[in-house]
Amino acid sequence: MAHQIATELGVRDEQVQATIALLDAGSTVPFIARYRKEVTGGLDDTQLRTLEERLRYLRELAERRGAILDAIRDQGKLTQELTEQINLADTKARLEDIYLPYKTKRRTRAQIAREAGLEPLADALLGDPSLDPVATAQSYVDSEKDVPDASSALDGARNILTERFGEDANLIGRLRERLWREGRMVSSVKKGAEEKGAKFADYFDFSEPLTKLPSHRILALFRGEKEGVLTLGIDPEPDTSPDSPADRAVTAYELAIATHFGISEQGRAADAWLLEAVRVSWRGRILLRLELDVRGRLREQAEEAAIAVFASNLRDLLLASPAGERTTLGLDPGLRTGTKVAVVDATGKVLAHDTIYPHAPHNKWQEALTRLDALVAAHGVDLVAIGNGTASRETDALAAELVALRPERKLTKVMVSEAGASVYSASAFASQELPELDVSIRGAVSIARRLQDPLAELVKIDPKSIGVGQYQHDLPDVSLSRALDAVVEDCVNGVGVDLNTASVPLLTRVSGIGSGLAESIVSHREANGPFASRAALKKVPRLGPKAFELCAGFLRVRGGKNPLDVSGVHPESYPLVDQIARASGTPVTELLGNTQTLSRVRAADFVSDSFGLPTVTDVLAELEKPGRDPRPLFTTATFAAGVNTVSDLRPGMILEGVVTNVAAFGAFVDVGVHQDGLVHISALSDKFVTNPRDVVKPGDVVRAKVMDVDVARKRISLSLRLDDEVGGEKKGARTPKPSTREDRRAPAGSARKAKAATPPANTAMAEALRAAGIRVE
């Protein structure tokens, strides 16, 4: 197992073996990646996550292998050859192929035929095709066994062969791979579903090779089928034209089956009968099974890609630049129910809250402005955070007047994503954290806090509720949760956590600390005051040596007894720092951040049995910039004045905006009109782009050119290539829209061919995205 993983990762067996030992001992990936580099040979967090996932898969495979061996052994059918095949199976699909003939199943027609004694007939005709089928079958006629005539006997024998052909593991494996390489996904619209399924119009008459289907397209097809709009199928042939009938005499797959079992048309008496058995086996059994397998593989592949996109977007959102410890006014916009207001201090503590009614139908604009101004003056507000939901642009205009009202205060207003704020507001933790506040006010508090520190606030929300994925509601919950939890864990530990201010949800994500320990830490802090050092953690009930080892390096104690407690240096390395301090003749307190002194320290001089070169190097880097926040500096986008709705947009406008989501086909950008615009992958850069994330990520502030606006359908096409000509051919544009079956048959230059070149940004793709839960409206 370790050797296989090592080969796949391109690392040494010893590195994998050491990592597995650490994982099995309870160590977390963040801890191993940061503090056990000598043990793993420097495997990074990405390699470790891959290793962890692969180890889980292989262990599940081994468990299933053991269960299959036991089941076949209990049947008395386990041979040495079969055991070797099972032990060599390297995928779950291959393992199930081998097990299929031995799997307990309902009483099949083949089983009934065997019970009637017809298997020797099947063997005879397969072994000697020169035998006359009818004549040979006569000796198997037995009315007591429900075989009244030769025809019945031959039907039973064919059922036996049909099942045998479909349960040959080696054959099925080859056919499956051939279908995957050469097959195509085809779809058509169900009669009468054209209008209700307009968002799936791109797939009403669609065909594309299985190996070229991108993840978002696969999920869109399955969504269309689930909603009763599309009929999906797998065409096994690489190029089926109207001149080639679907019921052609012998397909390449049937020929492969026949060849595997030594069947061919040589004019012998049983050849035709055997070829018919092959035909029935392929079309009535094997193809159906392989279609299910391929659909499952497509879905699994698409889900993996979609989960990866979701995880990457979540990582970028969590690691977005924090505004910092500044007093913030949070506005949760609303119309009829009013705009909720909350002021929080630098630590996130609620100082005041209110509800104002500046918009229709109340229109108490001046009153709202006066009340906001009073709150700003009373609490020394520095930042104004505005939720980007309903009435956000109107509220942004109100905030602009507030900023202009007192220029000396130098207020900064920022539009903040309120995704998941309502989920937090109604959560049990919010009720515990803000029991005195109404649910609606809690949303304003969350909006203010997530501007101060996105990571600290967003960890309070289920990652799936933050809404930065594609087709996330179609994804397997367990796999998605595991991937997103890993991202949150990596982000939290990568940034570090203030031990004396962290909430229970934030502490829960720290390496080695679960929800129970997190609650114990907070309870101890509330009862005994702030922790004076990391070492004081050992006094927390149920926090043992192992938990301390795993969490201590990721927790920060500011202004504590030990100056190293504010850094990423693990307590186990404190003696190393003392050695460095003595050797340099500089106290530890003066060593921190002392680039001049540290630049003269040679890491190799401090390597010992206790501390390897990677640890010494990391410690020196941390001493140079102790407790450095790896997140980018805080920046904001400035939305254009007078551009408030989609109808205000005009092709050719160049606007500043914020990237809200990145998918496989492009990026969505908020330009301040309540509707994200789509920058198709072909319009992200002058260079060819394979992965949109190589160019942009959520939270990036960008300048985009409006290429096309469809006010009726609320669609905005944008380009990051500011020299693209509106209404003209986009420079270097790609045309990845899938072709229809008619398109593949149309002559070059035909109208259908031209239609296929329409950029996806201007097609029904946006409607499909909307159905997938991606922000397009």
Buried (B, 14 or more C-beta within 10 A) or exposed (E): BBEEBBEEBEBEEEBBBBBBEBBEEEBBBBBBBBBBBBBBBBBEBEBBBBBBBBBEEBEEBEEBBEEBBEBBEEEEEBEEEBEEBBEEBEEEBBBBBBBBBBEEEEEEBBBBBBEBBBBBBBBBBBEEBEBEBBEBBEEBBBEEBEBEEBEBBBBBBBBBBBBBBBBBBEBBBBBBEBBBEBBBBBBBBBEEBEEEBEBBBBBBBBBBBBEEBBBBBBBBBBBBBEBEBBBBEBBBBEEBEEEEEEEEEBBEBBBBBBEBBEBEEEEBBBBEBBBBBBBBBBBEBBBEBBBEBBBEBBBEBBBBBBBBBBBBBBBBBBBBBBBBBBBBBBBBBBBEEBBBBBBBBEEBEBBBBBBBBBBEEBEBBEEBBEBBBEBBEEBEBBBBBBBBBBBBBBBBBBBBBBBEBEEEBEBBBBBBBBBBBBBBBEBEEBEEBBEEBEBBBBBBBBBBBBBBBBBBBBBBBEBBBBBBBBBBEBBEEEBBBBBBEBBBBBBBBBBBBBBBBBBBBBBBBBBBBEEEBBBBBBEBBEEEEEBBBBBBBEEBEEBEEEBBBBBBBBBBBEEBEBBBBBBBBBBBBBEBBEBBBEEBEBEBEEBBBBEEBBEEBEBEEBBEEEBBBBBBBBBBBBBBBBBBBEBEEBEBBEBBEEBBEBEBBEEEBEBBBBBBBBBBBBBBBBBBBBBBBBBBBBBBBEEEBEEBBEBBBBBBEBBBBBBBBEEEEBBBBBBBBEEBEBEEEBEBBBEEBBBBBBBBEBEEEEEBBEBBEEBBBBBBBBBBBBBBBBBBB
